[in-house]
Amino acid sequence: MADKLDMGEMASFDKAKLKKTETQEKNTLLTKETIEQVKRSEIS
């Protein structure tokens, strides 16, 4: 079957060939303070 791993390929895998990437957080969660500020500004 094509969906099974070939153990020979797995054993010869070279992690050094992988590219170095840097992750960036795009969707940050609001802090409790920020939520309170928004609530206060909506009331005013």
PDBQT receptor file of N, H, CA, C and O in Angstrom, charges set to zero:
ATOM      1  N   MET A   1       0.823  -1.190   0.000  1.00  0.00    +0.000 N 
ATOM      2  CA  MET A   1       0.000   0.000   0.000  1.00  0.00    +0.000 C 
ATOM      3  C   MET A   1       0.866   1.252   0.000  1.00  0.00    +0.000 C 
ATOM      4  O   MET A   1       1.948   1.265   0.586  1.00  0.00    +0.000 OA
ATOM      5  N   ALA A   2       0.404   2.270  -0.636  1.00  0.00    +0.000 N 
ATOM      6  H   ALA A   2      -0.475   2.260  -1.112  1.00  0.00    +0.000 HD
ATOM      7  CA  ALA A   2       1.170   3.507  -0.755  1.00  0.00    +0.000 C 
ATOM      8  C   ALA A   2       1.115   4.353   0.519  1.00  0.00    +0.000 C 
ATOM      9  O   ALA A   2       1.957   5.230   0.710  1.00  0.00    +0.000 OA
ATOM     10  N   ASP A   3       0.142   4.103   1.386  1.00  0.00    +0.000 N 
ATOM     11  H   ASP A   3      -0.542   3.390   1.231  1.00  0.00    +0.000 HD
ATOM     12  CA  ASP A   3       0.012   4.936   2.581  1.00  0.00    +0.000 C 
ATOM     13  C   ASP A   3       0.871   4.443   3.756  1.00  0.00    +0.000 C 
ATOM     14  O   ASP A   3       0.905   5.096   4.799  1.00  0.00    +0.000 OA
ATOM     15  N   LYS A   4       1.547   3.331   3.612  1.00  0.00    +0.000 N 
ATOM     16  H   LYS A   4       1.519   2.800   2.766  1.00  0.00    +0.000 HD
ATOM     17  CA  LYS A   4       2.421   2.831   4.671  1.00  0.00    +0.000 C 
ATOM     18  C   LYS A   4       3.827   3.396   4.484  1.00  0.00    +0.000 C 
ATOM     19  O   LYS A   4       4.302   3.572   3.362  1.00  0.00    +0.000 OA
ATOM     20  N   LEU A   5       4.483   3.676   5.620  1.00  0.00    +0.000 N 
ATOM     21  H   LEU A   5       4.098   3.533   6.531  1.00  0.00    +0.000 HD
ATOM     22  CA  LEU A   5       5.837   4.215   5.574  1.00  0.00    +0.000 C 
ATOM     23  C   LEU A   5       6.846   3.139   5.187  1.00  0.00    +0.000 C 
ATOM     24  O   LEU A   5       6.731   1.981   5.589  1.00  0.00    +0.000 OA
ATOM     25  N   ASP A   6       7.827   3.546   4.403  1.00  0.00    +0.000 N 
ATOM     26  H   ASP A   6       7.919   4.487   4.076  1.00  0.00    +0.000 HD
ATOM     27  CA  ASP A   6       8.933   2.673   4.064  1.00  0.00    +0.000 C 
ATOM     28  C   ASP A   6      10.013   2.915   5.119  1.00  0.00    +0.000 C 
ATOM     29  O   ASP A   6      10.589   4.001   5.172  1.00  0.00    +0.000 OA
ATOM     30  N   MET A   7      10.291   1.919   5.954  1.00  0.00    +0.000 N 
ATOM     31  H   MET A   7       9.823   1.037   5.910  1.00  0.00    +0.000 HD
ATOM     32  CA  MET A   7      11.231   2.085   7.053  1.00  0.00    +0.000 C 
ATOM     33  C   MET A   7      12.627   2.443   6.557  1.00  0.00    +0.000 C 
ATOM     34  O   MET A   7      13.380   3.104   7.273  1.00  0.00    +0.000 OA
ATOM     35  N   GLY A   8      12.982   2.028   5.369  1.00  0.00    +0.000 N 
ATOM     36  H   GLY A   8      12.371   1.491   4.787  1.00  0.00    +0.000 HD
ATOM     37  CA  GLY A   8      14.289   2.370   4.809  1.00  0.00    +0.000 C 
ATOM     38  C   GLY A   8      14.403   3.859   4.546  1.00  0.00    +0.000 C 
ATOM     39  O   GLY A   8      15.443   4.465   4.804  1.00  0.00    +0.000 OA
ATOM     40  N   GLU A   9      13.342   4.443   4.035  1.00  0.00    +0.000 N 
ATOM     41  H   GLU A   9      12.497   3.950   3.825  1.00  0.00    +0.000 HD
ATOM     42  CA  GLU A   9      13.334   5.886   3.792  1.00  0.00    +0.000 C 
ATOM     43  C   GLU A   9      13.378   6.650   5.106  1.00  0.00    +0.000 C 
ATOM     44  O   GLU A   9      14.048   7.678   5.213  1.00  0.00    +0.000 OA
ATOM     45  N   MET A  10      12.666   6.147   6.100  1.00  0.00    +0.000 N 
ATOM     46  H   MET A  10      12.122   5.312   6.013  1.00  0.00    +0.000 HD
ATOM     47  CA  MET A  10      12.628   6.809   7.388  1.00  0.00    +0.000 C 
ATOM     48  C   MET A  10      14.003   6.773   8.067  1.00  0.00    +0.000 C 
ATOM     49  O   MET A  10      14.414   7.752   8.691  1.00  0.00    +0.000 OA
ATOM     50  N   ALA A  11      14.687   5.682   7.949  1.00  0.00    +0.000 N 
ATOM     51  H   ALA A  11      14.353   4.887   7.443  1.00  0.00    +0.000 HD
ATOM     52  CA  ALA A  11      16.001   5.540   8.574  1.00  0.00    +0.000 C 
ATOM     53  C   ALA A  11      17.037   6.431   7.904  1.00  0.00    +0.000 C 
ATOM     54  O   ALA A  11      17.980   6.878   8.557  1.00  0.00    +0.000 OA
ATOM     55  N   SER A  12      16.877   6.696   6.617  1.00  0.00    +0.000 N 
ATOM     56  H   SER A  12      16.111   6.333   6.087  1.00  0.00    +0.000 HD
ATOM     57  CA  SER A  12      17.866   7.501   5.902  1.00  0.00    +0.000 C 
ATOM     58  C   SER A  12      17.484   8.979   5.837  1.00  0.00    +0.000 C 
ATOM     59  O   SER A  12      18.145   9.754   5.144  1.00  0.00    +0.000 OA
ATOM     60  N   PHE A  13      16.433   9.379   6.545  1.00  0.00    +0.000 N 
ATOM     61  H   PHE A  13      15.897   8.749   7.107  1.00  0.00    +0.000 HD
ATOM     62  CA  PHE A  13      15.997  10.774   6.534  1.00  0.00    +0.000 C 
ATOM     63  C   PHE A  13      17.039  11.651   7.215  1.00  0.00    +0.000 C 
ATOM     64  O   PHE A  13      17.522  11.323   8.299  1.00  0.00    +0.000 OA
ATOM     65  N   ASP A  14      17.383  12.770   6.575  1.00  0.00    +0.000 N 
ATOM     66  H   ASP A  14      16.990  13.036   5.695  1.00  0.00    +0.000 HD
ATOM     67  CA  ASP A  14      18.412  13.672   7.110  1.00  0.00    +0.000 C 
ATOM     68  C   ASP A  14      17.764  14.984   7.563  1.00  0.00    +0.000 C 
ATOM     69  O   ASP A  14      17.341  15.793   6.738  1.00  0.00    +0.000 OA
ATOM     70  N   LYS A  15      17.693  15.184   8.887  1.00  0.00    +0.000 N 
ATOM     71  H   LYS A  15      18.037  14.527   9.557  1.00  0.00    +0.000 HD
ATOM     72  CA  LYS A  15      17.078  16.400   9.430  1.00  0.00    +0.000 C 
ATOM     73  C   LYS A  15      17.884  17.645   9.050  1.00  0.00    +0.000 C 
ATOM     74  O   LYS A  15      17.329  18.744   9.030  1.00  0.00    +0.000 OA
ATOM     75  N   ALA A  16      19.158  17.501   8.754  1.00  0.00    +0.000 N 
ATOM     76  H   ALA A  16      19.609  16.608   8.771  1.00  0.00    +0.000 HD
ATOM     77  CA  ALA A  16      20.011  18.644   8.428  1.00  0.00    +0.000 C 
ATOM     78  C   ALA A  16      19.587  19.308   7.114  1.00  0.00    +0.000 C 
ATOM     79  O   ALA A  16      19.929  20.466   6.871  1.00  0.00    +0.000 OA
ATOM     80  N   LYS A  17      18.858  18.595   6.279  1.00  0.00    +0.000 N 
ATOM     81  H   LYS A  17      18.581  17.655   6.477  1.00  0.00    +0.000 HD
ATOM     82  CA  LYS A  17      18.420  19.153   4.994  1.00  0.00    +0.000 C 
ATOM     83  C   LYS A  17      17.185  20.036   5.122  1.00  0.00    +0.000 C 
ATOM     84  O   LYS A  17      16.813  20.727   4.174  1.00  0.00    +0.000 OA
ATOM     85  N   LEU A  18      16.540  20.015   6.304  1.00  0.00    +0.000 N 
ATOM     86  H   LEU A  18      16.841  19.454   7.074  1.00  0.00    +0.000 HD
ATOM     87  CA  LEU A  18      15.345  20.828   6.502  1.00  0.00    +0.000 C 
ATOM     88  C   LEU A  18      15.729  22.303   6.601  1.00  0.00    +0.000 C 
ATOM     89  O   LEU A  18      16.787  22.647   7.128  1.00  0.00    +0.000 OA
ATOM     90  N   LYS A  19      14.854  23.165   6.088  1.00  0.00    +0.000 N 
ATOM     91  H   LYS A  19      13.995  22.885   5.660  1.00  0.00    +0.000 HD
ATOM     92  CA  LYS A  19      15.095  24.606   6.162  1.00  0.00    +0.000 C 
ATOM     93  C   LYS A  19      14.726  25.126   7.543  1.00  0.00    +0.000 C 
ATOM     94  O   LYS A  19      13.766  24.658   8.154  1.00  0.00    +0.000 OA
ATOM     95  N   LYS A  20      15.487  26.090   8.029  1.00  0.00    +0.000 N 
ATOM     96  H   LYS A  20      16.268  26.470   7.533  1.00  0.00    +0.000 HD
ATOM     97  CA  LYS A  20      15.185  26.723   9.311  1.00  0.00    +0.000 C 
ATOM     98  C   LYS A  20      14.071  27.738   9.085  1.00  0.00    +0.000 C 
ATOM     99  O   LYS A  20      14.178  28.603   8.216  1.00  0.00    +0.000 OA
ATOM    100  N   THR A  21      13.016  27.629   9.861  1.00  0.00    +0.000 N 
ATOM    101  H   THR A  21      12.930  26.926  10.567  1.00  0.00    +0.000 HD
ATOM    102  CA  THR A  21      11.901  28.575   9.746  1.00  0.00    +0.000 C 
ATOM    103  C   THR A  21      11.633  29.206  11.092  1.00  0.00    +0.000 C 
ATOM    104  O   THR A  21      11.927  28.626  12.137  1.00  0.00    +0.000 OA
ATOM    105  N   GLU A  22      11.076  30.389  11.056  1.00  0.00    +0.000 N 
ATOM    106  H   GLU A  22      10.837  30.859  10.206  1.00  0.00    +0.000 HD
ATOM    107  CA  GLU A  22      10.718  31.080  12.274  1.00  0.00    +0.000 C 
ATOM    108  C   GLU A  22       9.209  31.271  12.289  1.00  0.00    +0.000 C 
ATOM    109  O   GLU A  22       8.632  31.793  11.335  1.00  0.00    +0.000 OA
ATOM    110  N   THR A  23       8.586  30.854  13.355  1.00  0.00    +0.000 N 
ATOM    111  H   THR A  23       9.055  30.431  14.130  1.00  0.00    +0.000 HD
ATOM    112  CA  THR A  23       7.129  30.981  13.436  1.00  0.00    +0.000 C 
ATOM    113  C   THR A  23       6.754  32.328  14.024  1.00  0.00    +0.000 C 
ATOM    114  O   THR A  23       7.459  32.871  14.874  1.00  0.00    +0.000 OA
ATOM    115  N   GLN A  24       5.639  32.854  13.560  1.00  0.00    +0.000 N 
ATOM    116  H   GLN A  24       5.066  32.413  12.869  1.00  0.00    +0.000 HD
ATOM    117  CA  GLN A  24       5.130  34.120  14.063  1.00  0.00    +0.000 C 
ATOM    118  C   GLN A  24       3.680  33.916  14.471  1.00  0.00    +0.000 C 
ATOM    119  O   GLN A  24       2.892  33.315  13.741  1.00  0.00    +0.000 OA
ATOM    120  N   GLU A  25       3.346  34.420  15.641  1.00  0.00    +0.000 N 
ATOM    121  H   GLU A  25       3.986  34.908  16.235  1.00  0.00    +0.000 HD
ATOM    122  CA  GLU A  25       1.983  34.301  16.128  1.00  0.00    +0.000 C 
ATOM    123  C   GLU A  25       1.155  35.402  15.483  1.00  0.00    +0.000 C 
ATOM    124  O   GLU A  25       1.465  36.584  15.635  1.00  0.00    +0.000 OA
ATOM    125  N   LYS A  26       0.116  35.024  14.772  1.00  0.00    +0.000 N 
ATOM    126  H   LYS A  26      -0.135  34.064  14.649  1.00  0.00    +0.000 HD
ATOM    127  CA  LYS A  26      -0.680  36.000  14.038  1.00  0.00    +0.000 C 
ATOM    128  C   LYS A  26      -1.926  36.421  14.791  1.00  0.00    +0.000 C 
ATOM    129  O   LYS A  26      -2.279  37.601  14.780  1.00  0.00    +0.000 OA
ATOM    130  N   ASN A  27      -2.596  35.496  15.439  1.00  0.00    +0.000 N 
ATOM    131  H   ASN A  27      -2.309  34.538  15.448  1.00  0.00    +0.000 HD
ATOM    132  CA  ASN A  27      -3.835  35.799  16.148  1.00  0.00    +0.000 C 
ATOM    133  C   ASN A  27      -3.597  35.653  17.639  1.00  0.00    +0.000 C 
ATOM    134  O   ASN A  27      -3.684  34.556  18.191  1.00  0.00    +0.000 OA
ATOM    135  N   THR A  28      -3.295  36.766  18.282  1.00  0.00    +0.000 N 
ATOM    136  H   THR A  28      -3.224  37.657  17.834  1.00  0.00    +0.000 HD
ATOM    137  CA  THR A  28      -3.060  36.708  19.711  1.00  0.00    +0.000 C 
ATOM    138  C   THR A  28      -4.378  36.858  20.458  1.00  0.00    +0.000 C 
ATOM    139  O   THR A  28      -5.304  37.512  19.978  1.00  0.00    +0.000 OA
ATOM    140  N   LEU A  29      -4.454  36.255  21.619  1.00  0.00    +0.000 N 
ATOM    141  H   LEU A  29      -3.702  35.724  22.009  1.00  0.00    +0.000 HD
ATOM    142  CA  LEU A  29      -5.653  36.358  22.431  1.00  0.00    +0.000 C 
ATOM    143  C   LEU A  29      -5.618  37.648  23.227  1.00  0.00    +0.000 C 
ATOM    144  O   LEU A  29      -4.551  38.121  23.618  1.00  0.00    +0.000 OA
ATOM    145  N   LEU A  30      -6.787  38.212  23.462  1.00  0.00    +0.000 N 
ATOM    146  H   LEU A  30      -7.654  37.828  23.144  1.00  0.00    +0.000 HD
ATOM    147  CA  LEU A  30      -6.874  39.430  24.243  1.00  0.00    +0.000 C 
ATOM    148  C   LEU A  30      -6.618  39.123  25.713  1.00  0.00    +0.000 C 
ATOM    149  O   LEU A  30      -7.001  38.066  26.216  1.00  0.00    +0.000 OA
ATOM    150  N   THR A  31      -5.964  40.062  26.393  1.00  0.00    +0.000 N 
ATOM    151  H   THR A  31      -5.653  40.920  25.985  1.00  0.00    +0.000 HD
ATOM    152  CA  THR A  31      -5.745  39.895  27.818  1.00  0.00    +0.000 C 
ATOM    153  C   THR A  31      -6.995  40.332  28.565  1.00  0.00    +0.000 C 
ATOM    154  O   THR A  31      -7.877  40.979  28.000  1.00  0.00    +0.000 OA
ATOM    155  N   LYS A  32      -7.060  39.978  29.815  1.00  0.00    +0.000 N 
ATOM    156  H   LYS A  32      -6.344  39.452  30.274  1.00  0.00    +0.000 HD
ATOM    157  CA  LYS A  32      -8.200  40.351  30.647  1.00  0.00    +0.000 C 
ATOM    158  C   LYS A  32      -8.314  41.877  30.706  1.00  0.00    +0.000 C 
ATOM    159  O   LYS A  32      -9.417  42.422  30.662  1.00  0.00    +0.000 OA
ATOM    160  N   GLU A  33      -7.184  42.556  30.805  1.00  0.00    +0.000 N 
ATOM    161  H   GLU A  33      -6.288  42.113  30.841  1.00  0.00    +0.000 HD
ATOM    162  CA  GLU A  33      -7.173  44.018  30.875  1.00  0.00    +0.000 C 
ATOM    163  C   GLU A  33      -7.718  44.648  29.594  1.00  0.00    +0.000 C 
ATOM    164  O   GLU A  33      -8.468  45.623  29.647  1.00  0.00    +0.000 OA
ATOM    165  N   THR A  34      -7.343  44.095  28.458  1.00  0.00    +0.000 N 
ATOM    166  H   THR A  34      -6.734  43.303  28.415  1.00  0.00    +0.000 HD
ATOM    167  CA  THR A  34      -7.815  44.623  27.178  1.00  0.00    +0.000 C 
ATOM    168  C   THR A  34      -9.326  44.462  27.048  1.00  0.00    +0.000 C 
ATOM    169  O   THR A  34     -10.012  45.368  26.575  1.00  0.00    +0.000 OA
ATOM    170  N   ILE A  35      -9.836  43.324  27.465  1.00  0.00    +0.000 N 
ATOM    171  H   ILE A  35      -9.278  42.588  27.850  1.00  0.00    +0.000 HD
ATOM    172  CA  ILE A  35     -11.275  43.069  27.405  1.00  0.00    +0.000 C 
ATOM    173  C   ILE A  35     -12.014  44.069  28.287  1.00  0.00    +0.000 C 
ATOM    174  O   ILE A  35     -13.052  44.602  27.896  1.00  0.00    +0.000 OA
ATOM    175  N   GLU A  36     -11.474  44.321  29.481  1.00  0.00    +0.000 N 
ATOM    176  H   GLU A  36     -10.631  43.888  29.798  1.00  0.00    +0.000 HD
ATOM    177  CA  GLU A  36     -12.107  45.281  30.385  1.00  0.00    +0.000 C 
ATOM    178  C   GLU A  36     -12.094  46.690  29.796  1.00  0.00    +0.000 C 
ATOM    179  O   GLU A  36     -13.063  47.434  29.943  1.00  0.00    +0.000 OA
ATOM    180  N   GLN A  37     -11.003  47.056  29.132  1.00  0.00    +0.000 N 
ATOM    181  H   GLN A  37     -10.216  46.451  29.012  1.00  0.00    +0.000 HD
ATOM    182  CA  GLN A  37     -10.925  48.374  28.494  1.00  0.00    +0.000 C 
ATOM    183  C   GLN A  37     -11.977  48.502  27.398  1.00  0.00    +0.000 C 
ATOM    184  O   GLN A  37     -12.616  49.547  27.277  1.00  0.00    +0.000 OA
ATOM    185  N   VAL A  38     -12.163  47.467  26.609  1.00  0.00    +0.000 N 
ATOM    186  H   VAL A  38     -11.644  46.618  26.708  1.00  0.00    +0.000 HD
ATOM    187  CA  VAL A  38     -13.147  47.490  25.536  1.00  0.00    +0.000 C 
ATOM    188  C   VAL A  38     -14.550  47.613  26.121  1.00  0.00    +0.000 C 
ATOM    189  O   VAL A  38     -15.369  48.385  25.623  1.00  0.00    +0.000 OA
ATOM    190  N   LYS A  39     -14.826  46.852  27.180  1.00  0.00    +0.000 N 
ATOM    191  H   LYS A  39     -14.161  46.225  27.586  1.00  0.00    +0.000 HD
ATOM    192  CA  LYS A  39     -16.138  46.920  27.823  1.00  0.00    +0.000 C 
ATOM    193  C   LYS A  39     -16.398  48.323  28.363  1.00  0.00    +0.000 C 
ATOM    194  O   LYS A  39     -17.499  48.856  28.218  1.00  0.00    +0.000 OA
ATOM    195  N   ARG A  40     -15.363  48.929  28.996  1.00  0.00    +0.000 N 
ATOM    196  H   ARG A  40     -14.469  48.497  29.114  1.00  0.00    +0.000 HD
ATOM    197  CA  ARG A  40     -15.528  50.279  29.536  1.00  0.00    +0.000 C 
ATOM    198  C   ARG A  40     -15.761  51.303  28.433  1.00  0.00    +0.000 C 
ATOM    199  O   ARG A  40     -16.549  52.235  28.594  1.00  0.00    +0.000 OA
ATOM    200  N   SER A  41     -15.074  51.122  27.315  1.00  0.00    +0.000 N 
ATOM    201  H   SER A  41     -14.434  50.365  27.184  1.00  0.00    +0.000 HD
ATOM    202  CA  SER A  41     -15.234  52.093  26.222  1.00  0.00    +0.000 C 
ATOM    203  C   SER A  41     -16.607  51.953  25.549  1.00  0.00    +0.000 C 
ATOM    204  O   SER A  41     -17.137  52.933  25.025  1.00  0.00    +0.000 OA
ATOM    205  N   GLU A  42     -17.187  50.747  25.559  1.00  0.00    +0.000 N 
ATOM    206  H   GLU A  42     -16.757  49.951  25.985  1.00  0.00    +0.000 HD
ATOM    207  CA  GLU A  42     -18.516  50.546  24.988  1.00  0.00    +0.000 C 
ATOM    208  C   GLU A  42     -19.595  51.151  25.869  1.00  0.00    +0.000 C 
ATOM    209  O   GLU A  42     -20.618  51.624  25.373  1.00  0.00    +0.000 OA
ATOM    210  N   ILE A  43     -19.366  51.135  27.180  1.00  0.00    +0.000 N 
ATOM    211  H   ILE A  43     -18.535  50.750  27.583  1.00  0.00    +0.000 HD
ATOM    212  CA  ILE A  43     -20.341  51.706  28.120  1.00  0.00    +0.000 C 
ATOM    213  C   ILE A  43     -20.370  53.233  28.019  1.00  0.00    +0.000 C 
ATOM    214  O   ILE A  43     -21.433  53.846  28.116  1.00  0.00    +0.000 OA
ATOM    215  N   SER A  44     -19.208  53.834  27.825  1.00  0.00    +0.000 N 
ATOM    216  H   SER A  44     -18.345  53.336  27.747  1.00  0.00    +0.000 HD
ATOM    217  CA  SER A  44     -19.120  55.299  27.785  1.00  0.00    +0.000 C 
ATOM    218  C   SER A  44     -19.798  55.904  26.588  1.00  0.00    +0.000 C 
ATOM    219  O   SER A  44     -19.799  57.125  26.431  1.00  0.00    +0.000 OA
TER     220      SER A  44
